[in-house]
Amino acid sequence: MYDYLVVGSGLYGAVFAHEAATHGKSVLVIDKRDHVAGNVYTERVEGINVHKYGAHIFHTNNKKVWNYISQFAEFNRFTNSPVANYHGELFSMPFNMYTFNKMWGVVTPEEAAAKIEEQKSEIKGEPSNLEEQAISLVGRDIYEKLVKGYTEKQWGRDCRDLPAFIIKRLPVRTTFDNNYFNALYQGIPTGGYTRMVENMLEGIEVRLNTDYFSQKKELDAIADRIIYTGPIDAYFDFKLGALEYRSVRFEDEILDIPNFQGNAAVNYTDRETPWTRIIEHKWFEFGKDENGNDLPKTIISREYSSEWKPGDEPYYPVNDEKNGKLYDEYRKLADAEKKVIFGGRLGEYKYYDMDAVIASALDMSERVIQ
């Protein structure tokens, strides 16, 4: 008999399992995949740590979370500075003085601010959709070139049909700072995320290739409490209907050249290019192997956003009003499950950054582990 059965070995499950084991509890972690680490899983190929489920860049202002996660990995000094490619024109991200200079030829912050103000003026009153929200933040030119196409590919919907709040966090700076995340602590774990999660789960029993739902009755019977990090609607067999997600498909390519695009992330912001971005994984670790040697090859991943359907990997919850209401109904069912704790991005149907997942798991562990 185990004190805790943890369903899913992603960040939420790994943090909770580690905390429970540290407090002397018996823990079994199961995962339907053939590896630990959930969507932060990295796989070593040609000496490069490939982010198999999309780019994950750790960033946080939460010192408690940073100190906690630093027990399990040493982080490098990677700073996320993506580049936007619009029909071959390259722009700096997030929107900053480099972007404004390239877009309008302005040189001073005052000129940039005046140009944005002039273009924002077409939006009167409170923005009612994403298009109006974006124009009210950065003006029509930047919206048309750098926001519209990318966002419509990402969400599979016209910007006028998307809620305004999705883009409220859009960073706009009248400085030459192109550090995308305005975070005190930032980096990639040296040796990859998989090693970091393996360190978290050290000494804990883990069963891979184990589907919770195909053995639910037997698994439920062997633990006092269950930490469930899968999709909340799947737990209840979709009886109220399926929550919607966006999914992502990756095309990986090993190239016999040392440098494909010169940056970890290049976003393709026009509507015509079918992929949303290309990740060149070696630049997360500065193009070097663990011994500091230059890597002769490179690996790229083209990302394609798609509507989720059963069998696909769910990535981003579609946090609109309809799905919010449906989640609230599932949440009521979850609250009635006294033996089960629902956590993480899928268990809480929430678009979580990694640091927030860790903070949530730590908070829950502090509350329930006696």
Residue pairs with C-beta under 8 A, 6 or more apart in sequence:
1 26
1 222
1 223
1 224
2 26
2 27
2 28
2 222
2 223
2 224
3 20
3 25
3 26
3 27
3 223
3 224
3 225
4 16
4 17
4 20
4 25
4 26
4 27
4 28
4 223
4 224
4 225
4 226
4 227
5 27
5 28
5 30
5 219
5 220
5 222
5 223
5 225
5 226
5 227
6 13
6 16
6 17
6 20
6 27
6 28
6 29
6 30
6 226
6 227
6 229
7 13
7 30
7 31
7 212
7 226
7 227
7 228
7 229
7 230
8 29
8 30
8 31
8 38
8 228
8 229
8 230
8 344
9 17
9 29
9 30
9 31
9 36
9 37
9 38
9 197
9 201
9 206
10 37
10 38
10 39
10 40
10 197
10 229
10 344
10 345
10 357
11 38
11 40
11 197
11 344
11 354
11 357
11 358
11 361
12 227
12 229
12 343
12 344
12 345
12 347
12 357
12 358
12 360
12 361
13 29
13 31
13 38
13 227
13 229
13 343
13 344
13 361
14 29
14 36
14 37
14 197
14 200
14 201
15 68
15 200
15 357
15 358
15 361
15 362
15 365
16 227
16 343
16 361
16 364
16 365
17 27
17 29
17 200
17 201
17 204
17 227
18 200
18 201
18 204
19 361
19 362
19 365
19 366
19 369
20 27
20 365
20 369
21 27
21 203
21 204
23 369
23 370
25 369
27 204
27 205
28 205
28 206
28 207
28 222
28 223
29 36
29 201
29 204
29 205
29 206
29 207
30 206
30 207
30 208
30 210
30 212
30 219
31 38
31 206
31 207
31 208
31 209
31 210
32 209
32 210
32 211
32 212
33 41
33 208
33 209
34 208
34 209
35 41
35 43
35 194
35 208
36 194
36 197
36 198
36 201
36 206
36 208
37 193
37 194
37 196
37 197
37 198
38 53
38 197
38 229
39 53
39 54
39 56
39 313
39 315
40 51
40 53
40 56
40 193
40 194
40 197
40 354
41 52
41 53
41 193
41 194
41 197
42 49
42 50
42 51
42 52
42 192
42 193
42 194
42 195
43 49
43 50
43 52
43 192
43 194
44 50
44 192
45 254
45 299
46 254
46 295
46 297
46 299
47 289
47 295
48 281
48 282
48 285
48 295
48 297
48 298
48 299
49 188
49 191
49 192
49 193
49 281
49 284
49 285
50 252
50 281
50 299
50 301
51 193
51 279
51 281
51 284
51 301
52 250
53 248
53 250
53 313
53 315
54 248
54 250
54 279
54 301
54 303
54 315
55 264
55 265
55 279
55 284
56 188
56 193
56 354
57 78
57 80
57 181
57 186
57 187
57 188
57 284
58 69
58 75
58 185
58 186
58 187
58 188
58 189
58 354
58 355
59 80
59 181
59 183
59 185
59 186
59 353
59 355
60 66
60 183
60 184
60 185
60 186
60 353
60 354
60 355
61 183
61 184
61 185
62 355
62 359
63 184
63 185
64 359
64 362
65 355
65 358
65 359
65 362
66 184
66 185
66 355
68 358
68 362
69 196
69 355
69 358
72 189
72 196
72 197
72 199
72 200
73 189
73 190
73 191
73 193
73 195
73 196
73 199
74 189
74 190
75 185
75 186
75 187
75 188
75 189
75 190
76 187
76 188
76 189
76 190
76 285
76 286
77 186
77 187
78 186
78 187
78 188
78 264
78 284
78 285
78 286
79 179
79 180
79 186
80 179
80 180
80 181
80 186
80 264
80 265
81 92
81 93
81 178
81 179
81 180
81 263
82 93
82 180
82 263
82 264
82 265
82 266
82 267
82 277
83 90
83 91
83 92
83 93
83 261
83 263
83 265
83 266
83 267
84 90
84 91
84 92
84 93
84 146
84 150
84 266
84 267
84 269
85 91
85 266
85 267
85 268
85 269
85 270
85 273
86 145
86 146
86 149
86 268
86 269
86 270
87 270
87 272
89 102
89 145
90 102
91 98
91 99
91 102
91 103
91 145
91 146
92 98
92 99
92 102
92 178
93 99
93 146
93 178
93 180
93 267
94 170
94 171
94 172
94 173
94 178
94 180
95 138
95 142
95 146
95 170
95 171
95 172
95 173
96 172
96 173
96 174
96 175
96 176
96 177
96 178
97 109
97 112
97 173
97 174
97 175
97 176
98 176
98 178
99 142
99 146
100 106
100 111
100 112
100 115
100 116
100 174
101 107
101 112
103 141
103 142
103 145
104 111
104 112
104 115
104 141
106 112
106 115
109 174
109 175
112 174
113 174
115 139
116 138
116 139
116 172
118 139
119 135
119 138
119 139
119 140
119 141
120 135
120 136
120 137
120 138
120 139
122 135
122 140
123 132
123 135
123 136
127 133
127 135
127 136
127 164
128 164
129 159
129 160
129 161
129 162
129 163
129 164
130 151
130 159
130 160
130 162
130 163
130 164
130 166
130 167
131 143
131 148
131 159
131 160
131 162
132 164
133 164
133 165
133 166
133 167
133 168
134 143
134 147
134 148
134 151
134 159
134 167
134 170
135 143
137 167
137 170
137 172
138 147
138 170
138 172
145 269
146 269
147 159
147 167
147 170
147 269
148 159
148 269
148 271
149 268
149 269
149 270
149 271
149 272
150 267
150 268
150 269
150 276
151 159
151 162
151 166
151 167
152 158
152 159
152 271
153 271
153 274
153 275
153 276
153 305
154 246
154 276
154 305
155 162
155 166
155 246
155 305
155 318
156 246
156 305
156 306
156 307
163 320
163 321
166 319
171 180
171 182
179 186
188 284
188 285
189 195
189 196
190 285
190 290
191 290
212 219
212 228
212 230
213 234
220 226
220 339
224 339
225 339
225 340
225 341
225 368
226 339
226 340
226 341
227 340
227 341
227 343
228 235
228 340
228 341
228 342
228 343
228 347
229 342
229 343
229 344
229 346
229 347
230 346
230 347
231 243
231 314
231 346
231 347
231 349
232 243
232 327
232 330
232 331
232 334
232 342
232 346
232 347
232 348
232 349
233 240
233 241
233 242
233 243
233 326
233 330
235 334
235 340
235 342
236 330
236 333
240 326
240 329
240 330
240 333
241 326
242 310
243 317
243 318
243 323
243 326
243 327
243 330
243 349
244 307
244 308
244 317
244 318
244 323
245 308
245 312
245 314
245 315
245 316
245 317
245 318
246 305
246 306
246 307
246 308
246 315
246 316
246 318
247 305
247 306
247 307
247 308
247 309
247 312
247 313
247 314
247 315
248 303
248 304
248 305
248 306
248 313
248 315
249 303
249 304
249 306
250 301
250 302
250 303
250 304
251 275
251 301
251 302
251 304
252 299
252 300
252 301
253 299
253 300
253 301
253 302
254 297
254 298
254 299
255 297
255 298
255 299
255 300
256 296
256 297
257 297
257 298
258 287
258 294
258 295
258 296
258 297
258 298
259 280
259 287
259 298
260 278
260 280
260 298
260 300
261 278
261 280
261 300
262 280
262 283
263 280
263 283
264 279
264 280
264 281
264 283
264 284
265 277
265 278
265 279
265 280
266 277
266 278
266 280
267 276
267 277
268 275
268 276
268 277
268 278
274 304
275 302
275 303
275 304
276 303
276 304
276 305
277 302
277 303
278 300
278 301
278 302
278 303
279 300
279 301
279 303
280 298
280 299
280 300
281 298
281 299
281 300
281 301
282 295
282 298
282 299
287 294
287 295
288 294
288 295
289 295
306 312
308 314
308 315
314 346
316 351
317 323
317 327
317 345
317 349
317 350
317 351
319 349
319 350
319 351
323 349
327 349
330 349
334 340
334 342
341 364
341 368
342 348
343 360
343 361
343 364
344 352
344 357
344 360
344 361
345 351
345 352
345 357
348 360
352 360
